Amino acid sequence: MSDTHLTAPTRFVEVAGDQFAYRRWGNTATDKPPLFLLQHFRGGMDHWDPLMTDGLAAGREVILYNGRGVASSSGQPRTRIEHMADDAAAVVRALGLQKVDVLGFSLGGFQAQDLTRRHPDLVRKLMLLGTGPRGGNPDSDPGVLERAPRPVPTIDDFLFLFFGRSETARQAGRDFWKRRHERVDQDPPSSPQVIQAQIEANMYYLAKLDPQAPFSHLREITQPTFILNGANDVMIPTINSWHMSQHIPNAQLFIYPDAGHAAQFQYPERFMQHARQFLDE
């Protein structure tokens, strides 16, 4: 029986003396590069949606990954996005891969942009979900600062942070919450040190590289790029997705209605249809 999101074993690859956790499964009978996934603030491999990852794995390999010090990976957590991106590139190379497609969600999207800019030879296509550019609009909902760093997040925190406000959206959030807890041998939660390190990394990411042309660095990303957000992202304001679409030369933008930060988890079937088309075309 082939592996799935619920059964793929956790493996480790050593880079610079630390053990990086990853899970890898999917369709190997294809010439498409694996899809390498980078997760949100404090998230690990079990914060992905099994419906989404298994759906994508039907057409290609998928690789879930924990950064340095995150969840089951060892080492000192990184405090700069560019260093997280360099770690991801080192892991891709340590796995013997010449080229990957990259999907980054939220803080993982920050890393995905820097991975693509700093190591363009490794990335064929780029997917940016619920994220924003360096120097983007930081005006998140005030409730985010209370809920996102909570030591033990609740389902109500996830619904507020990730999903739309209608009852239909909230039910989609509850369905996601159930799916993401189905795996038996789950990753350990990320430590308080990871939370603090990633908060620091996020603060540095808010600074503009060039105040006169704050998004000019995005023109360095020449790979085909898929950008997705919900109509009302309370974490990373949706306007940031528009800015990325206007400055990444080969980008296309999707905005899902009645959705928030995690539009792909709220509309998994719609997202998989759009994602497969983008990755296969």
KEGU-97783 format. One record per residue (C-alpha): residue in one letter; x, z, y; residue number from 1. Coordinates in steps of 0.05 Angstrom, whole numbers, m for minus. Each point is the difference from the previous one (the first is absolute). Layout:
! KEGU-97783
<resn A	east X	up Z	north Y	resi NUM> .
...
//
This chain:
! KEGU-97783
<resn M	east 0	up 0	north 0	resi 1> .
<resn S	east 28	up m19	north 68	resi 2> .
<resn D	east 9	up 52	north 54	resi 3> .
<resn T	east m48	up 14	north 56	resi 4> .
<resn H	east 0	up 43	north 63	resi 5> .
<resn L	east m22	up 59	north m44	resi 6> .
<resn T	east 52	up m10	north m55	resi 7> .
<resn A	east 62	up m33	north 31	resi 8> .
<resn P	east 57	up 50	north m12	resi 9> .
<resn T	east 39	up 30	north 58	resi 10> .
<resn R	east 70	up m26	north m2	resi 11> .
<resn F	east 61	up 15	north 43	resi 12> .
<resn V	east 56	up m41	north 30	resi 13> .
<resn E	east 62	up 31	north 31	resi 14> .
<resn V	east 22	up m20	north 69	resi 15> .
<resn A	east 57	up 36	north 37	resi 16> .
<resn G	east m6	up 60	north m45	resi 17> .
<resn D	east m76	up 10	north 5	resi 18> .
<resn Q	east m54	up m16	north m50	resi 19> .
<resn F	east m56	up m44	north 27	resi 20> .
<resn A	east m66	up 2	north m38	resi 21> .
<resn Y	east m38	up m65	north m13	resi 22> .
<resn R	east m53	up m30	north m46	resi 23> .
<resn R	east 0	up m73	north m18	resi 24> .
<resn W	east m52	up m40	north m39	resi 25> .
<resn G	east m41	up m63	north 2	resi 26> .
<resn N	east 1	up m74	north m17	resi 27> .
<resn T	east 71	up m23	north m15	resi 28> .
<resn A	east m21	up m69	north m24	resi 29> .
<resn T	east 5	up m28	north 70	resi 30> .
<resn D	east 54	up m24	north 48	resi 31> .
<resn K	east m29	up 42	north 57	resi 32> .
<resn P	east 45	up 56	north 25	resi 33> .
<resn P	east m22	up 72	north m11	resi 34> .
<resn L	east m42	up 34	north 54	resi 35> .
<resn F	east 37	up 61	north 26	resi 36> .
<resn L	east m45	up 54	north 31	resi 37> .
<resn L	east 20	up 50	north 54	resi 38> .
<resn Q	east m47	up 59	north 10	resi 39> .
<resn H	east m30	up 39	north 59	resi 40> .
<resn F	east 21	up 66	north 32	resi 41> .
<resn R	east 18	up 51	north m54	resi 42> .
<resn G	east m32	up m44	north m53	resi 43> .
<resn G	east 27	up m14	north m69	resi 44> .
<resn M	east m14	up m48	north m57	resi 45> .
<resn D	east m66	up 33	north m17	resi 46> .
<resn H	east m29	up m11	north 70	resi 47> .
<resn W	east m11	up m74	north m15	resi 48> .
<resn D	east m68	up m25	north m25	resi 49> .
<resn P	east 3	up m19	north m75	resi 50> .
<resn L	east m54	up m52	north 11	resi 51> .
<resn M	east 45	up m34	north 52	resi 52> .
<resn T	east 67	up 6	north m36	resi 53> .
<resn D	east m27	up m22	north m68	resi 54> .
<resn G	east m38	up m57	north 33	resi 55> .
<resn L	east 64	up m25	north 33	resi 56> .
<resn A	east 40	up 11	north m64	resi 57> .
<resn A	east m43	up m50	north m36	resi 58> .
<resn G	east 37	up m55	north 36	resi 59> .
<resn R	east 70	up 28	north 9	resi 60> .
<resn E	east 41	up 62	north m11	resi 61> .
<resn V	east m12	up 58	north 47	resi 62> .
<resn I	east 51	up 54	north 15	resi 63> .
<resn L	east m20	up 68	north 29	resi 64> .
<resn Y	east 56	up 40	north 30	resi 65> .
<resn N	east 16	up 69	north 30	resi 66> .
<resn G	east 51	up 2	north 56	resi 67> .
<resn R	east 58	up 48	north 3	resi 68> .
<resn G	east m24	up 72	north m9	resi 69> .
<resn V	east m73	up m22	north m5	resi 70> .
<resn A	east m42	up 30	north m57	resi 71> .
<resn S	east 39	up m12	north m65	resi 72> .
<resn S	east 61	up m32	north 33	resi 73> .
<resn S	east 61	up 42	north 13	resi 74> .
<resn G	east 43	up 7	north 63	resi 75> .
<resn Q	east m7	up 19	north 73	resi 76> .
<resn P	east m61	up m32	north 33	resi 77> .
<resn R	east 17	up m52	north 53	resi 78> .
<resn T	east m15	up 12	north 73	resi 79> .
<resn R	east 6	up m73	north 23	resi 80> .
<resn I	east m43	up m58	north m20	resi 81> .
<resn E	east 59	up m48	north m2	resi 82> .
<resn H	east 35	up 45	north m50	resi 83> .
<resn M	east m62	up 2	north m44	resi 84> .
<resn A	east m1	up m76	north 3	resi 85> .
<resn D	east 73	up m4	north m20	resi 86> .
<resn D	east m14	up 46	north m59	resi 87> .
<resn A	east m57	up m45	north m22	resi 88> .
<resn A	east 45	up m61	north 4	resi 89> .
<resn A	east 53	up 37	north m42	resi 90> .
<resn V	east m52	up 17	north m53	resi 91> .
<resn V	east m24	up m73	north m3	resi 92> .
<resn R	east 71	up m22	north m11	resi 93> .
<resn A	east 14	up 55	north m51	resi 94> .
<resn L	east m60	up m25	north m40	resi 95> .
<resn G	east 36	up m67	north m4	resi 96> .
<resn L	east m51	up m38	north 43	resi 97> .
<resn Q	east 20	up m57	north 45	resi 98> .
<resn K	east m67	up m6	north 37	resi 99> .
<resn V	east m64	up 40	north 7	resi 100> .
<resn D	east m65	up m3	north 37	resi 101> .
<resn V	east m9	up 64	north 40	resi 102> .
<resn L	east m63	up 40	north 14	resi 103> .
<resn G	east 4	up 58	north 49	resi 104> .
<resn F	east m57	up 47	north 17	resi 105> .
<resn S	east 2	up 44	north 63	resi 106> .
<resn L	east 70	up 32	north 4	resi 107> .
<resn G	east 17	up m46	north m59	resi 108> .
<resn G	east m17	up m57	north 47	resi 109> .
<resn F	east 51	up 25	north 49	resi 110> .
<resn Q	east 51	up m2	north m56	resi 111> .
<resn A	east m23	up m68	north m23	resi 112> .
<resn Q	east 12	up m30	north 69	resi 113> .
<resn D	east 70	up 28	north 4	resi 114> .
<resn L	east 15	up m20	north m72	resi 115> .
<resn T	east m20	up m71	north 17	resi 116> .
<resn R	east 39	up m1	north 66	resi 117> .
<resn R	east 63	up 33	north m28	resi 118> .
<resn H	east 1	up m33	north m69	resi 119> .
<resn P	east m37	up m66	north 9	resi 120> .
<resn D	east 32	up m31	north m61	resi 121> .
<resn L	east m38	up 48	north m45	resi 122> .
<resn V	east m71	up m14	north 26	resi 123> .
<resn R	east m42	up m61	north m15	resi 124> .
<resn K	east m67	up 23	north 29	resi 125> .
<resn L	east m21	up 62	north 39	resi 126> .
<resn M	east m65	up 39	north m1	resi 127> .
<resn L	east m13	up 53	north 55	resi 128> .
<resn L	east m60	up 45	north m10	resi 129> .
<resn G	east m25	up 53	north 49	resi 130> .
<resn T	east 65	up 0	north 38	resi 131> .
<resn G	east 32	up m18	north 66	resi 132> .
<resn P	east 64	up m25	north 33	resi 133> .
<resn R	east 57	up 40	north 30	resi 134> .
<resn G	east m20	up 22	north 69	resi 135> .
<resn G	east m74	up m11	north m14	resi 136> .
<resn N	east m61	up 37	north 25	resi 137> .
<resn P	east 5	up 73	north m24	resi 138> .
<resn D	east m69	up 23	north 22	resi 139> .
<resn S	east m27	up 27	north m65	resi 140> .
<resn D	east m63	up 42	north m4	resi 141> .
<resn P	east 15	up 74	north 18	resi 142> .
<resn G	east m25	up 21	north m69	resi 143> .
<resn V	east 57	up m36	north m33	resi 144> .
<resn L	east 52	up 51	north 22	resi 145> .
<resn E	east m40	up 55	north m35	resi 146> .
<resn R	east m18	up m36	north m64	resi 147> .
<resn A	east 58	up m45	north m18	resi 148> .
<resn P	east 54	up 55	north m7	resi 149> .
<resn R	east m46	up 50	north m35	resi 150> .
<resn P	east 39	up 30	north m59	resi 151> .
<resn V	east m55	up m16	north m50	resi 152> .
<resn P	east m44	up m57	north 26	resi 153> .
<resn T	east m73	up 1	north m20	resi 154> .
<resn I	east m48	up m57	north m15	resi 155> .
<resn D	east m30	up 11	north 69	resi 156> .
<resn D	east 68	up m10	north 31	resi 157> .
<resn F	east 8	up m66	north m37	resi 158> .
<resn L	east m69	up m23	north 20	resi 159> .
<resn F	east 14	up 15	north 73	resi 160> .
<resn L	east 70	up m31	north 1	resi 161> .
<resn F	east m10	up m61	north m44	resi 162> .
<resn F	east m72	up m24	north 0	resi 163> .
<resn G	east m57	up m23	north 45	resi 164> .
<resn R	east m53	up 46	north 27	resi 165> .
<resn S	east m64	up m27	north m34	resi 166> .
<resn E	east m26	up 31	north m63	resi 167> .
<resn T	east 16	up m64	north m37	resi 168> .
<resn A	east 72	up 5	north 23	resi 169> .
<resn R	east 3	up 74	north m20	resi 170> .
<resn Q	east m27	up m16	north m69	resi 171> .
<resn A	east 54	up m53	north m8	resi 172> .
<resn G	east 50	up 55	north 19	resi 173> .
<resn R	east m28	up 47	north m52	resi 174> .
<resn D	east 4	up m55	north m52	resi 175> .
<resn F	east 73	up m12	north 19	resi 176> .
<resn W	east 15	up 75	north m4	resi 177> .
<resn K	east m26	up 1	north m71	resi 178> .
<resn R	east 39	up m61	north m22	resi 179> .
<resn R	east 66	up 24	north 29	resi 180> .
<resn H	east m4	up 65	north m40	resi 181> .
<resn E	east m12	up m33	north m67	resi 182> .
<resn R	east 73	up m2	north m22	resi 183> .
<resn V	east 18	up 60	north m43	resi 184> .
<resn D	east 75	up 7	north 14	resi 185> .
<resn Q	east m2	up m3	north 76	resi 186> .
<resn D	east 59	up 4	north 48	resi 187> .
<resn P	east 14	up 68	north 30	resi 188> .
<resn P	east m22	up 6	north 73	resi 189> .
<resn S	east 52	up m14	north 54	resi 190> .
<resn S	east 35	up 61	north 27	resi 191> .
<resn P	east m7	up 30	north 70	resi 192> .
<resn Q	east 70	up m28	north 13	resi 193> .
<resn V	east m27	up m70	north m12	resi 194> .
<resn I	east m57	up 12	north 48	resi 195> .
<resn Q	east 47	up 23	north 55	resi 196> .
<resn A	east 50	up m56	north m12	resi 197> .
<resn Q	east m54	up m53	north 3	resi 198> .
<resn I	east m31	up 30	north 63	resi 199> .
<resn E	east 69	up m5	north 32	resi 200> .
<resn A	east 8	up m71	north m24	resi 201> .
<resn N	east m68	up m18	north 29	resi 202> .
<resn M	east 18	up 29	north 68	resi 203> .
<resn Y	east 63	up m43	north 3	resi 204> .
<resn Y	east m41	up m60	north m21	resi 205> .
<resn L	east m45	up 8	north 61	resi 206> .
<resn A	east 57	up m15	north 48	resi 207> .
<resn K	east 3	up m72	north 26	resi 208> .
<resn L	east 63	up m40	north m18	resi 209> .
<resn D	east m8	up m40	north 64	resi 210> .
<resn P	east m47	up 27	north 54	resi 211> .
<resn Q	east m3	up m68	north 33	resi 212> .
<resn A	east m20	up m36	north m64	resi 213> .
<resn P	east m22	up 55	north m48	resi 214> .
<resn F	east m20	up m46	north m57	resi 215> .
<resn S	east 54	up m53	north 4	resi 216> .
<resn H	east 34	up 28	north m62	resi 217> .
<resn L	east m60	up m23	north m41	resi 218> .
<resn R	east 21	up m72	north 10	resi 219> .
<resn E	east 57	up 14	north m48	resi 220> .
<resn I	east m52	up 3	north m57	resi 221> .
<resn T	east m8	up m72	north m20	resi 222> .
<resn Q	east m30	up 11	north m69	resi 223> .
<resn P	east m74	up m14	north m11	resi 224> .
<resn T	east m34	up 65	north 19	resi 225> .
<resn F	east m69	up 29	north m17	resi 226> .
<resn I	east m26	up 54	north 47	resi 227> .
<resn L	east m61	up 42	north m16	resi 228> .
<resn N	east m35	up 58	north 34	resi 229> .
<resn G	east m69	up 30	north 8	resi 230> .
<resn A	east m40	up m9	north 64	resi 231> .
<resn N	east 12	up 74	north 18	resi 232> .
<resn D	east 67	up 26	north m24	resi 233> .
<resn V	east 4	up 72	north 26	resi 234> .
<resn M	east 73	up 8	north m25	resi 235> .
<resn I	east 35	up m62	north 27	resi 236> .
<resn P	east m47	up m33	north 50	resi 237> .
<resn T	east m25	up m68	north m23	resi 238> .
<resn I	east 26	up m34	north 63	resi 239> .
<resn N	east 70	up 7	north m31	resi 240> .
<resn S	east m20	up m50	north m54	resi 241> .
<resn W	east m19	up m49	north 54	resi 242> .
<resn H	east 68	up 9	north 34	resi 243> .
<resn M	east 35	up m14	north m66	resi 244> .
<resn S	east m42	up m62	north m13	resi 245> .
<resn Q	east 18	up m27	north 70	resi 246> .
<resn H	east 75	up 9	north m7	resi 247> .
<resn I	east 16	up m13	north m74	resi 248> .
<resn P	east 5	up m76	north 0	resi 249> .
<resn N	east m34	up m13	north m68	resi 250> .
<resn A	east m52	up 56	north m2	resi 251> .
<resn Q	east m73	up 1	north m17	resi 252> .
<resn L	east m46	up 59	north 18	resi 253> .
<resn F	east m59	up 30	north m37	resi 254> .
<resn I	east m46	up 53	north 30	resi 255> .
<resn Y	east m51	up 31	north m47	resi 256> .
<resn P	east m65	up 27	north 30	resi 257> .
<resn D	east m22	up 73	north m3	resi 258> .
<resn A	east 70	up 18	north m26	resi 259> .
<resn G	east 58	up 43	north 21	resi 260> .
<resn H	east 73	up 9	north m16	resi 261> .
<resn A	east m6	up m19	north m74	resi 262> .
<resn A	east m44	up m62	north 2	resi 263> .
<resn Q	east 31	up m23	north m66	resi 264> .
<resn F	east m25	up 62	north m36	resi 265> .
<resn Q	east m69	up m5	north 31	resi 266> .
<resn Y	east m8	up m73	north m18	resi 267> .
<resn P	east 45	up m9	north m62	resi 268> .
<resn E	east m34	up m62	north m28	resi 269> .
<resn R	east 0	up m35	north 67	resi 270> .
<resn F	east 72	up 19	north 12	resi 271> .
<resn M	east 22	up m24	north m69	resi 272> .
<resn Q	east m32	up m68	north 13	resi 273> .
<resn H	east 35	up m7	north 67	resi 274> .
<resn A	east 66	up 27	north m26	resi 275> .
<resn R	east 2	up m46	north m61	resi 276> .
<resn Q	east m14	up m60	north 43	resi 277> .
<resn F	east 55	up 19	north 48	resi 278> .
<resn L	east 51	up 14	north m54	resi 279> .
<resn D	east m16	up m62	north m41	resi 280> .
<resn E	east m8	up m52	north 54	resi 281> .
//
